[in-house]
């Protein structure tokens, strides 16, 4: 498809878009657009009774034993962020977790998948952690309680669950120690001094420093998954914020899912890179700059409004030569984190959204840049989309840009986000992404 056909504004104001990387066709139609990004007090809001520690859902600090055993947690010790691995059950309440890494109780790609398809076996470190956890009485009870709950959710009756011998039941716990579907759970449920139940602790409610360590803790989990399973070829990293975006709890968390393949979208994009190494500059940042859709940047990352997405979407690209987050310097990771944090802060905690990470697969010899898409879940695809393959996006790219920019200025002036360059302050030089350099 020709470059000029990706983004067309019709005489009546309809904006037709085709995503250069996926081929998705999207229209923004006058009269259906200009969805507000609101963060006022909802009419359904209720007063919240603050508890310390919080106990509002299974991810809260008072309910640590309602999730499977922690693979790691990040704490603050003597003014420094510290990550500690493989806590024993008696240690759970000996420190306050800023972030916790736990297995997902209901895996998308199960441990059985890895065992039966690849003959995967846990390494000695994981086996020792599992055995030590089971030997501890509190740890064993924790595992049995979690397994009983999981079995009940899969449809087994109380009598059926009780009939399973304890040792046989504990064999199911291997998924908690050697599985590849993890959660990165924030320590807080509500913001500090919250008065109403809508005042949830979101990515944008963090400080830039907290958000950076949220990112580094996630990247550390990626490294650990790769180190413990040689068959992993890619890790899907995403964040579903609020139930319209697919969240099971309105408690901030990311998910990591280990995969044995890249998926068709990444395969297609890798083919594009093979044919044109500069394609992410040409069809990504350069294209956005030519249409005045680049709206924020810093030394290490750049943000623009994406085209051809079924939901209003903001794209943040790393400028780094390294094609994935775990090969980047702390400064480069911080640059991406600061832009993503600023965007979440500008959107506010009441806007449901998905955050999705994309990067060069581990076993690819062709590089693509690490980039993060933030998709606003403010519309629901319906029958028209299914019948035509054309999606209706309720906001044109310029409308989304014009909603975000004033908020980013205000937050920067208030010192709530890092000092990124905004709107006309952006340098907008050609080919700012350096991933193609070897």
C-alpha positions as a Markdown table, in Angstrom:
| # | Residue | x | y | z |
|---|---|---|---|---|
| 1 | Unk | 0.0 | 0.0 | 0.0 |
| 2 | Unk | 1.2 | 3.5 | -0.8 |
| 3 | Unk | 2.4 | 5.7 | 2.0 |
| 4 | Unk | -0.3 | 8.3 | 1.3 |
| 5 | Unk | -3.1 | 5.8 | 1.6 |
| 6 | Unk | -2.5 | 5.1 | 5.3 |
| 7 | Unk | -4.2 | 8.3 | 6.5 |
| 8 | Unk | -6.9 | 10.1 | 4.5 |
| 9 | Unk | -9.2 | 12.9 | 5.7 |
| 10 | Unk | -12.4 | 12.9 | 3.6 |
| 11 | Unk | -14.4 | 16.0 | 2.7 |
| 12 | Unk | -17.0 | 15.3 | 5.3 |
| 13 | Unk | -14.4 | 15.0 | 8.0 |
| 14 | Unk | -14.2 | 11.1 | 8.1 |
| 15 | Unk | -10.6 | 10.1 | 8.8 |
| 16 | Unk | -9.7 | 6.8 | 7.2 |
| 17 | Unk | -6.7 | 5.0 | 8.6 |
| 18 | Unk | -4.7 | 1.8 | 7.8 |
| 19 | Unk | -2.2 | 0.6 | 10.3 |
| 20 | Unk | 1.1 | 0.3 | 8.4 |
| 21 | Unk | 2.2 | -2.7 | 10.5 |
| 22 | Unk | -1.0 | -4.7 | 10.9 |
| 23 | Unk | -3.1 | -3.7 | 8.0 |
| 24 | Unk | -6.1 | -2.9 | 10.3 |
| 25 | Unk | -8.6 | -0.5 | 8.6 |
| 26 | Unk | -10.1 | 2.1 | 10.9 |
| 27 | Unk | -12.5 | 5.0 | 10.3 |
| 28 | Unk | -13.2 | 7.9 | 12.6 |
| 29 | Unk | -16.7 | 9.2 | 11.6 |
| 30 | Unk | -18.0 | 12.7 | 12.4 |
| 31 | Unk | -20.8 | 12.5 | 14.9 |
| 32 | Unk | -19.5 | 9.3 | 16.5 |
| 33 | Unk | -16.2 | 10.9 | 17.6 |
| 34 | Unk | -14.8 | 13.1 | 20.3 |
| 35 | Unk | -15.3 | 10.8 | 23.2 |
| 36 | Unk | -14.4 | 12.6 | 26.4 |
| 37 | Unk | -11.6 | 11.6 | 28.7 |
| 38 | Unk | -13.3 | 12.3 | 32.0 |
| 39 | Unk | -12.0 | 12.0 | 35.5 |
| 40 | Unk | -14.7 | 13.7 | 37.5 |
| 41 | Unk | -16.4 | 12.2 | 40.5 |
| 42 | Unk | -18.7 | 9.4 | 39.3 |
| 43 | Unk | -22.3 | 9.5 | 40.4 |
| 44 | Unk | -21.9 | 5.9 | 41.5 |
| 45 | Unk | -18.9 | 6.6 | 43.8 |
| 46 | Unk | -19.0 | 5.5 | 47.4 |
| 47 | Unk | -17.1 | 6.6 | 50.4 |
| 48 | Unk | -14.2 | 4.3 | 51.1 |
| 49 | Unk | -13.3 | 3.1 | 54.6 |
| 50 | Unk | -9.5 | 3.1 | 54.6 |
| 51 | Unk | -7.8 | 0.1 | 56.2 |
| 52 | Unk | -4.2 | -0.4 | 57.0 |
| 53 | Unk | -3.0 | -2.8 | 55.7 |
| 54 | Unk | -5.5 | -2.7 | 52.7 |
| 55 | Unk | -7.8 | -5.7 | 52.4 |
| 56 | Unk | -10.1 | -4.8 | 49.5 |
| 57 | Unk | -9.2 | -7.6 | 47.1 |
| 58 | Unk | -7.0 | -10.7 | 46.8 |
| 59 | Unk | -4.1 | -8.5 | 45.6 |
| 60 | Unk | -4.1 | -6.4 | 48.7 |
| 61 | Unk | -1.4 | -6.3 | 51.4 |
| 62 | Unk | -3.5 | -7.9 | 54.2 |
| 63 | Unk | -4.4 | -10.8 | 51.9 |
| 64 | Unk | -0.9 | -12.0 | 50.6 |
| 65 | Unk | -1.9 | -15.6 | 51.1 |
| 66 | Unk | -4.7 | -15.4 | 48.6 |
| 67 | Unk | -2.2 | -15.4 | 45.7 |
| 68 | Unk | 0.2 | -18.3 | 44.9 |
| 69 | Unk | 3.8 | -18.1 | 46.4 |
| 70 | Unk | 5.7 | -15.0 | 45.6 |
| 71 | Unk | 8.6 | -15.4 | 43.1 |
| 72 | Unk | 9.9 | -11.9 | 44.2 |
| 73 | Unk | 9.0 | -8.7 | 45.8 |
| 74 | Unk | 10.4 | -5.2 | 45.7 |
| 75 | Unk | 10.8 | -3.3 | 49.0 |
| 76 | Unk | 12.2 | 0.0 | 50.2 |
| 77 | Unk | 15.2 | -0.6 | 52.5 |
| 78 | Unk | 17.3 | 2.3 | 53.9 |
| 79 | Unk | 16.0 | 4.6 | 51.2 |
| 80 | Unk | 16.8 | 2.2 | 48.3 |
| 81 | Unk | 14.7 | -0.1 | 46.2 |
| 82 | Unk | 15.6 | -3.7 | 46.8 |
| 83 | Unk | 14.3 | -6.8 | 45.0 |
| 84 | Unk | 14.3 | -10.1 | 47.0 |
| 85 | Unk | 13.4 | -13.5 | 45.6 |
| 86 | Unk | 11.7 | -16.6 | 46.9 |
| 87 | Unk | 10.4 | -15.5 | 50.3 |
| 88 | Unk | 9.3 | -18.2 | 52.6 |
| 89 | Unk | 5.7 | -18.1 | 53.9 |
| 90 | Unk | 6.6 | -16.9 | 57.4 |
| 91 | Unk | 8.4 | -13.9 | 55.8 |
| 92 | Unk | 5.4 | -12.5 | 53.9 |
| 93 | Unk | 4.4 | -9.9 | 56.5 |
| 94 | Unk | 7.9 | -9.1 | 57.6 |
| 95 | Unk | 8.2 | -6.3 | 54.9 |
| 96 | Unk | 5.9 | -4.0 | 53.0 |
| 97 | Unk | 5.9 | -4.9 | 49.3 |
| 98 | Unk | 6.0 | -2.0 | 46.8 |
| 99 | Unk | 5.5 | -4.6 | 44.0 |
| 100 | Unk | 5.1 | -8.4 | 44.1 |
| 101 | Unk | 5.6 | -11.0 | 41.5 |
| 102 | Unk | 3.3 | -13.9 | 41.8 |
| 103 | Unk | 2.2 | -16.7 | 39.5 |
| 104 | Unk | -1.2 | -16.3 | 37.8 |
| 105 | Unk | -3.5 | -18.7 | 39.4 |
| 106 | Unk | -5.2 | -19.5 | 36.1 |
| 107 | Unk | -2.4 | -19.6 | 33.5 |
| 108 | Unk | -3.0 | -18.9 | 29.8 |
| 109 | Unk | 0.0 | -21.1 | 28.8 |
| 110 | Unk | 0.2 | -23.8 | 31.5 |
| 111 | Unk | 3.1 | -25.6 | 33.0 |
| 112 | Unk | 1.7 | -28.8 | 31.5 |
| 113 | Unk | 2.0 | -27.2 | 28.1 |
| 114 | Unk | 5.8 | -26.8 | 28.6 |
| 115 | Unk | 6.1 | -30.3 | 30.2 |
| 116 | Unk | 4.2 | -32.3 | 27.6 |
| 117 | Unk | 5.3 | -30.4 | 24.5 |
| 118 | Unk | 8.9 | -29.8 | 25.4 |
| 119 | Unk | 9.7 | -32.1 | 28.3 |
| 120 | Unk | 10.4 | -29.0 | 30.4 |
| 121 | Unk | 11.8 | -29.6 | 33.8 |
| 122 | Unk | 12.3 | -27.2 | 36.7 |
| 123 | Unk | 16.0 | -26.4 | 37.4 |
| 124 | Unk | 17.6 | -27.1 | 40.8 |
| 125 | Unk | 17.0 | -23.6 | 42.1 |
| 126 | Unk | 13.3 | -23.8 | 41.5 |
| 127 | Unk | 13.1 | -27.4 | 42.9 |
| 128 | Unk | 14.9 | -26.3 | 46.1 |
| 129 | Unk | 12.6 | -23.3 | 46.5 |
| 130 | Unk | 9.5 | -25.6 | 46.0 |
| 131 | Unk | 10.7 | -28.2 | 48.5 |
| 132 | Unk | 11.6 | -25.7 | 51.1 |
| 133 | Unk | 8.2 | -24.0 | 50.8 |
| 134 | Unk | 6.4 | -27.3 | 51.2 |
| 135 | Unk | 8.5 | -28.3 | 54.2 |
| 136 | Unk | 7.3 | -25.3 | 56.1 |
| 137 | Unk | 4.0 | -25.9 | 57.8 |
| 138 | Unk | 2.6 | -22.4 | 57.0 |
| 139 | Unk | 3.8 | -22.7 | 53.4 |
| 140 | Unk | 2.2 | -26.1 | 52.9 |
| 141 | Unk | -1.1 | -24.9 | 54.3 |
| 142 | Unk | -0.9 | -21.9 | 52.0 |
| 143 | Unk | -0.4 | -24.1 | 48.9 |
| 144 | Unk | -3.2 | -26.5 | 49.9 |
| 145 | Unk | -5.6 | -23.6 | 50.4 |
| 146 | Unk | -4.8 | -22.1 | 47.1 |
| 147 | Unk | -5.1 | -25.4 | 45.3 |
| 148 | Unk | -8.4 | -26.1 | 46.9 |
| 149 | Unk | -9.7 | -22.8 | 45.7 |
| 150 | Unk | -8.4 | -23.4 | 42.2 |
| 151 | Unk | -9.9 | -26.9 | 42.0 |
| 152 | Unk | -13.2 | -25.5 | 43.2 |
| 153 | Unk | -13.1 | -22.8 | 40.5 |
| 154 | Unk | -12.6 | -25.5 | 37.9 |
| 155 | Unk | -15.8 | -27.1 | 38.9 |
| 156 | Unk | -14.9 | -29.8 | 41.4 |
| 157 | Unk | -17.2 | -30.3 | 44.4 |
| 158 | Unk | -16.0 | -30.0 | 48.0 |
| 159 | Unk | -16.2 | -33.8 | 48.4 |
| 160 | Unk | -14.2 | -34.4 | 45.2 |
| 161 | Unk | -11.5 | -32.0 | 46.4 |
| 162 | Unk | -11.4 | -33.5 | 49.9 |
| 163 | Unk | -11.0 | -37.0 | 48.3 |
| 164 | Unk | -7.7 | -36.0 | 46.6 |
| 165 | Unk | -4.7 | -37.0 | 48.8 |
| 166 | Unk | -2.6 | -34.0 | 50.0 |
| 167 | Unk | 0.6 | -35.2 | 48.4 |
| 168 | Unk | -1.2 | -35.7 | 45.0 |
| 169 | Unk | -2.7 | -32.3 | 45.3 |
| 170 | Unk | 0.7 | -30.7 | 46.1 |
| 171 | Unk | 2.0 | -32.0 | 42.7 |
| 172 | Unk | -0.3 | -29.4 | 41.1 |
| 173 | Unk | 1.7 | -26.7 | 42.9 |
| 174 | Unk | 4.6 | -27.1 | 40.5 |
| 175 | Unk | 2.8 | -24.6 | 38.3 |
| 176 | Unk | 3.4 | -21.9 | 41.0 |
| 177 | Unk | 7.1 | -22.5 | 41.1 |
| 178 | Unk | 8.0 | -23.3 | 37.5 |
| 179 | Unk | 5.3 | -21.7 | 35.4 |
| 180 | Unk | 5.7 | -18.9 | 33.0 |
| 181 | Unk | 2.6 | -16.7 | 33.5 |
| 182 | Unk | 3.3 | -14.1 | 36.2 |
| 183 | Unk | 1.7 | -11.0 | 37.7 |
| 184 | Unk | 3.5 | -7.9 | 38.8 |
| 185 | Unk | 1.2 | -6.5 | 41.5 |
| 186 | Unk | 1.4 | -3.0 | 42.9 |
| 187 | Unk | 1.4 | -2.7 | 46.7 |
| 188 | Unk | -1.4 | -0.2 | 46.9 |
| 189 | Unk | -5.1 | -0.6 | 46.0 |
| 190 | Unk | -6.2 | 3.0 | 46.6 |
| 191 | Unk | -4.2 | 6.3 | 46.5 |
| 192 | Unk | -3.0 | 7.6 | 49.8 |
| 193 | Unk | -5.7 | 9.4 | 51.7 |
| 194 | Unk | -8.4 | 8.2 | 49.3 |
| 195 | Unk | -12.0 | 9.3 | 50.2 |
| 196 | Unk | -14.0 | 7.5 | 47.5 |
| 197 | Unk | -13.8 | 4.1 | 45.9 |
| 198 | Unk | -13.0 | 5.5 | 42.4 |
| 199 | Unk | -9.6 | 6.9 | 43.7 |
| 200 | Unk | -7.7 | 3.8 | 42.7 |
| 201 | Unk | -3.9 | 3.6 | 42.6 |
| 202 | Unk | -3.0 | 3.6 | 38.9 |
| 203 | Unk | 0.2 | 3.9 | 36.9 |
| 204 | Unk | -0.3 | 7.6 | 36.6 |
| 205 | Unk | -0.7 | 8.0 | 40.4 |
| 206 | Unk | 2.9 | 6.8 | 41.0 |
| 207 | Unk | 5.8 | 9.1 | 41.1 |
| 208 | Unk | 8.2 | 8.9 | 38.1 |
| 209 | Unk | 10.7 | 7.1 | 40.4 |
| 210 | Unk | 8.1 | 4.5 | 41.5 |
| 211 | Unk | 7.0 | 3.9 | 37.9 |
| 212 | Unk | 10.6 | 3.4 | 36.8 |
| 213 | Unk | 11.0 | 0.7 | 39.4 |
| 214 | Unk | 7.7 | -0.8 | 38.4 |
| 215 | Unk | 9.2 | -1.1 | 34.9 |
| 216 | Unk | 12.6 | -2.5 | 36.1 |
| 217 | Unk | 10.9 | -5.1 | 38.3 |
| 218 | Unk | 8.9 | -6.2 | 35.3 |
| 219 | Unk | 12.0 | -6.4 | 33.1 |
| 220 | Unk | 13.7 | -8.4 | 35.9 |
| 221 | Unk | 10.9 | -10.9 | 35.8 |
| 222 | Unk | 11.4 | -11.2 | 32.0 |
| 223 | Unk | 15.0 | -12.1 | 32.5 |
| 224 | Unk | 14.1 | -14.6 | 35.2 |
| 225 | Unk | 11.5 | -16.4 | 33.0 |
| 226 | Unk | 14.1 | -16.7 | 30.1 |
| 227 | Unk | 16.7 | -18.0 | 32.5 |
| 228 | Unk | 14.4 | -20.7 | 33.9 |
| 229 | Unk | 12.9 | -22.0 | 30.6 |
| 230 | Unk | 15.1 | -22.5 | 27.6 |
| 231 | Unk | 12.1 | -23.1 | 25.3 |
| 232 | Unk | 10.7 | -19.6 | 25.7 |
| 233 | Unk | 10.9 | -17.5 | 22.5 |
| 234 | Unk | 8.9 | -14.5 | 23.5 |
| 235 | Unk | 7.1 | -13.0 | 26.6 |
| 236 | Unk | 3.9 | -11.1 | 26.1 |
| 237 | Unk | 3.9 | -8.2 | 28.6 |
| 238 | Unk | 0.7 | -6.3 | 29.1 |
| 239 | Unk | -1.4 | -4.4 | 31.7 |
| 240 | Unk | -5.2 | -4.4 | 31.7 |
| 241 | Unk | -6.4 | -1.4 | 33.7 |
| 242 | Unk | -10.0 | -1.6 | 35.0 |
| 243 | Unk | -12.6 | -4.2 | 34.1 |
| 244 | Unk | -13.5 | -2.8 | 30.6 |
| 245 | Unk | -9.9 | -3.5 | 29.6 |
| 246 | Unk | -10.1 | -7.1 | 30.9 |
| 247 | Unk | -8.8 | -6.7 | 34.5 |
| 248 | Unk | -9.9 | -9.4 | 37.0 |
| 249 | Unk | -9.4 | -6.9 | 39.8 |
| 250 | Unk | -9.3 | -3.1 | 39.9 |
| 251 | Unk | -5.9 | -3.4 | 41.5 |
| 252 | Unk | -2.9 | -2.3 | 39.4 |
| 253 | Unk | -0.9 | -5.2 | 37.9 |
| 254 | Unk | 1.0 | -6.2 | 34.8 |
| 255 | Unk | 1.0 | -9.7 | 33.3 |
| 256 | Unk | 3.8 | -11.7 | 31.7 |
| 257 | Unk | 3.0 | -14.8 | 29.6 |
| 258 | Unk | 5.9 | -16.9 | 28.2 |
| 259 | Unk | 5.4 | -18.3 | 24.7 |
| 260 | Unk | 7.1 | -20.7 | 22.4 |
| 261 | Unk | 6.4 | -18.6 | 19.3 |
| 262 | Unk | 6.3 | -15.0 | 18.3 |
| 263 | Unk | 2.7 | -14.8 | 16.9 |
| 264 | Unk | 1.7 | -13.9 | 13.4 |
| 265 | Unk | 1.8 | -10.1 | 14.0 |
| 266 | Unk | 5.5 | -10.1 | 15.1 |
| 267 | Unk | 6.4 | -12.5 | 12.3 |
| 268 | Unk | 4.9 | -10.1 | 9.8 |
| 269 | Unk | 6.7 | -7.1 | 11.3 |
| 270 | Unk | 10.0 | -9.0 | 11.3 |
| 271 | Unk | 9.5 | -9.6 | 7.6 |
| 272 | Unk | 8.9 | -5.9 | 7.1 |
| 273 | Unk | 12.2 | -5.1 | 8.9 |
| 274 | Unk | 14.0 | -7.7 | 6.8 |
| 275 | Unk | 12.8 | -6.0 | 3.6 |
| 276 | Unk | 13.3 | -2.4 | 5.0 |
| 277 | Unk | 15.4 | -2.1 | 8.1 |
| 278 | Unk | 14.2 | 1.5 | 8.6 |
| 279 | Unk | 10.5 | 0.7 | 8.5 |
| 280 | Unk | 9.7 | 1.6 | 12.1 |
| 281 | Unk | 11.1 | 5.1 | 11.4 |
| 282 | Unk | 9.4 | 5.5 | 8.0 |
| 283 | Unk | 6.0 | 4.2 | 8.9 |
| 284 | Unk | 6.1 | 5.0 | 12.6 |
| 285 | Unk | 7.8 | 8.1 | 13.9 |
| 286 | Unk | 8.5 | 9.9 | 10.6 |
| 287 | Unk | 5.0 | 9.3 | 9.4 |
| 288 | Unk | 3.6 | 10.6 | 12.7 |
| 289 | Unk | 5.8 | 13.7 | 12.5 |
| 290 | Unk | 4.7 | 14.6 | 9.0 |
| 291 | Unk | 1.1 | 14.6 | 10.3 |
| 292 | Unk | 1.8 | 16.5 | 13.5 |
| 293 | Unk | 1.0 | 13.5 | 15.7 |
| 294 | Unk | 4.3 | 13.4 | 17.7 |
| 295 | Unk | 3.5 | 15.1 | 21.0 |
| 296 | Unk | 6.2 | 14.2 | 23.5 |
| 297 | Unk | 9.8 | 13.1 | 23.7 |
| 298 | Unk | 12.9 | 12.9 | 25.8 |
| 299 | Unk | 16.5 | 11.9 | 25.1 |
| 300 | Unk | 15.7 | 8.2 | 25.1 |
| 301 | Unk | 12.1 | 7.9 | 23.9 |
| 302 | Unk | 9.4 | 9.5 | 21.7 |
| 303 | Unk | 5.6 | 9.4 | 21.9 |
| 304 | Unk | 3.0 | 9.9 | 19.2 |
| 305 | Unk | -0.7 | 9.1 | 18.4 |
| 306 | Unk | -1.0 | 5.8 | 16.5 |
| 307 | Unk | -3.1 | 5.3 | 13.4 |
| 308 | Unk | -5.2 | 2.3 | 12.4 |
| 309 | Unk | -6.1 | 1.0 | 15.8 |
| 310 | Unk | -9.6 | -0.1 | 16.8 |
| 311 | Unk | -9.1 | 1.8 | 20.0 |
| 312 | Unk | -7.6 | 5.3 | 20.4 |
| 313 | Unk | -3.9 | 4.5 | 20.9 |
| 314 | Unk | -0.8 | 6.3 | 22.0 |
| 315 | Unk | 2.6 | 4.8 | 21.0 |
| 316 | Unk | 5.9 | 5.2 | 22.9 |
| 317 | Unk | 9.1 | 4.1 | 21.2 |
| 318 | Unk | 12.5 | 3.6 | 22.6 |
| 319 | Unk | 15.3 | 5.4 | 20.7 |
| 320 | Unk | 17.8 | 2.8 | 21.8 |
| 321 | Unk | 20.0 | 0.6 | 19.6 |
| 322 | Unk | 19.0 | -2.3 | 21.8 |
| 323 | Unk | 15.8 | -4.0 | 20.5 |
| 324 | Unk | 14.4 | -5.2 | 23.8 |
| 325 | Unk | 14.1 | -3.7 | 27.3 |
| 326 | Unk | 16.4 | -6.1 | 29.2 |
| 327 | Unk | 19.4 | -5.1 | 27.0 |
| 328 | Unk | 18.9 | -1.4 | 27.5 |
| 329 | Unk | 20.8 | 0.9 | 29.9 |
| 330 | Unk | 19.0 | 2.1 | 33.1 |
| 331 | Unk | 18.8 | 5.6 | 31.5 |
| 332 | Unk | 17.1 | 4.2 | 28.3 |
| 333 | Unk | 14.6 | 2.3 | 30.4 |
| 334 | Unk | 13.9 | 5.4 | 32.5 |
| 335 | Unk | 13.3 | 7.4 | 29.3 |
| 336 | Unk | 10.6 | 5.0 | 28.1 |
| 337 | Unk | 9.1 | 4.7 | 31.7 |
| 338 | Unk | 8.9 | 8.5 | 32.1 |
| 339 | Unk | 7.0 | 9.0 | 28.9 |
| 340 | Unk | 4.6 | 6.1 | 29.6 |
| 341 | Unk | 4.1 | 7.4 | 33.2 |
| 342 | Unk | 3.3 | 10.9 | 31.9 |
| 343 | Unk | 0.7 | 9.5 | 29.5 |
| 344 | Unk | -1.0 | 7.5 | 32.2 |
| 345 | Unk | -1.0 | 10.5 | 34.5 |
| 346 | Unk | -2.5 | 12.6 | 31.7 |
| 347 | Unk | -5.2 | 10.0 | 31.0 |
| 348 | Unk | -6.1 | 9.7 | 34.7 |
| 349 | Unk | -7.1 | 6.7 | 36.7 |
| 350 | Unk | -10.7 | 6.4 | 35.5 |
| 351 | Unk | -9.9 | 5.8 | 31.9 |
| 352 | Unk | -9.8 | 2.1 | 31.2 |
| 353 | Unk | -6.8 | 1.1 | 29.0 |
| 354 | Unk | -4.4 | -1.6 | 27.9 |
| 355 | Unk | -0.7 | -1.2 | 28.0 |
| 356 | Unk | 1.1 | -3.6 | 25.6 |
| 357 | Unk | 4.9 | -4.1 | 25.2 |
| 358 | Unk | 6.5 | -5.0 | 21.9 |
| 359 | Unk | 10.2 | -5.7 | 21.2 |
| 360 | Unk | 12.6 | -7.9 | 19.3 |
| 361 | Unk | 12.1 | -11.6 | 20.0 |
| 362 | Unk | 15.0 | -13.3 | 21.7 |
| 363 | Unk | 15.9 | -15.5 | 18.8 |
| 364 | Unk | 15.4 | -13.0 | 16.0 |
| 365 | Unk | 18.4 | -11.7 | 14.0 |
| 366 | Unk | 16.3 | -8.8 | 12.8 |
| 367 | Unk | 15.7 | -6.0 | 15.2 |
| 368 | Unk | 12.7 | -3.9 | 15.9 |
| 369 | Unk | 12.5 | -1.2 | 18.6 |
| 370 | Unk | 11.0 | -1.7 | 22.0 |
| 371 | Unk | 7.7 | 0.1 | 22.0 |
| 372 | Unk | 4.7 | 0.4 | 24.3 |
| 373 | Unk | 1.1 | 0.9 | 23.1 |
| 374 | Unk | -1.5 | 2.5 | 25.4 |
| 375 | Unk | -5.0 | 1.7 | 24.1 |
| 376 | Unk | -8.0 | 3.5 | 25.5 |
| 377 | Unk | -10.9 | 1.2 | 26.0 |
| 378 | Unk | -13.6 | 3.8 | 25.4 |
| 379 | Unk | -15.4 | 2.0 | 22.6 |
| 380 | Unk | -16.8 | -1.5 | 22.0 |
| 381 | Unk | -16.4 | -3.0 | 18.6 |
| 382 | Unk | -19.8 | -4.2 | 17.4 |
| 383 | Unk | -21.6 | -5.8 | 14.4 |
| 384 | Unk | -20.5 | -3.3 | 11.8 |
| 385 | Unk | -16.8 | -4.1 | 12.5 |
| 386 | Unk | -17.4 | -7.8 | 12.3 |
| 387 | Unk | -19.2 | -7.7 | 9.1 |
| 388 | Unk | -16.9 | -5.3 | 7.2 |
| 389 | Unk | -13.5 | -5.6 | 8.8 |
| 390 | Unk | -13.5 | -1.8 | 9.2 |
| 391 | Unk | -13.3 | -0.7 | 12.8 |
| 392 | Unk | -14.9 | 2.5 | 14.1 |
| 393 | Unk | -12.5 | 4.5 | 16.4 |
| 394 | Unk | -14.4 | 7.3 | 18.3 |
| 395 | Unk | -11.5 | 9.7 | 18.2 |
| 396 | Unk | -9.4 | 11.0 | 15.4 |
| 397 | Unk | -5.7 | 11.1 | 16.0 |
| 398 | Unk | -5.6 | 14.9 | 16.3 |
| 399 | Unk | -8.5 | 14.9 | 18.7 |
| 400 | Unk | -6.6 | 12.5 | 21.0 |
| 401 | Unk | -3.4 | 14.5 | 20.7 |
| 402 | Unk | -5.3 | 17.7 | 21.6 |
| 403 | Unk | -6.8 | 16.1 | 24.7 |
| 404 | Unk | -3.5 | 14.8 | 26.0 |
| 405 | Unk | -1.1 | 17.8 | 25.4 |
| 406 | Unk | -2.7 | 20.4 | 27.7 |
| 407 | Unk | -2.8 | 17.8 | 30.5 |
| 408 | Unk | 0.9 | 16.9 | 30.0 |
| 409 | Unk | 1.9 | 20.6 | 30.2 |
| 410 | Unk | -0.1 | 21.0 | 33.4 |
| 411 | Unk | 1.3 | 17.9 | 35.1 |
| 412 | Unk | 4.9 | 18.9 | 34.2 |
| 413 | Unk | 4.3 | 22.4 | 35.5 |
| 414 | Unk | 3.0 | 20.9 | 38.8 |
| 415 | Unk | 6.1 | 18.6 | 39.1 |
| 416 | Unk | 4.1 | 15.4 | 39.0 |
| 417 | Unk | 5.8 | 14.0 | 35.9 |
| 418 | Unk | 9.3 | 14.2 | 34.5 |
| 419 | Unk | 10.4 | 17.1 | 32.3 |
| 420 | Unk | 9.6 | 15.6 | 28.9 |
| 421 | Unk | 9.5 | 17.9 | 25.9 |
| 422 | Unk | 5.8 | 18.4 | 24.8 |
| 423 | Unk | 4.2 | 19.4 | 21.5 |
| 424 | Unk | 6.1 | 22.1 | 19.6 |
| 425 | Unk | 9.1 | 21.6 | 22.0 |
| 426 | Unk | 9.8 | 18.3 | 20.3 |
| 427 | Unk | 12.8 | 18.3 | 17.9 |
| 428 | Unk | 11.1 | 16.0 | 15.3 |
| 429 | Unk | 14.3 | 15.0 | 13.6 |
| 430 | Unk | 14.0 | 12.3 | 10.9 |
| 431 | Unk | 14.8 | 8.7 | 11.8 |
| 432 | Unk | 15.1 | 9.2 | 15.6 |
| 433 | Unk | 14.9 | 5.4 | 16.3 |
| 434 | Unk | 18.4 | 3.8 | 16.3 |
| 435 | Unk | 17.3 | 0.1 | 16.5 |
| 436 | Unk | 18.6 | -0.6 | 13.0 |
| 437 | Unk | 22.2 | 0.2 | 14.0 |
| 438 | Unk | 24.3 | -2.9 | 14.8 |
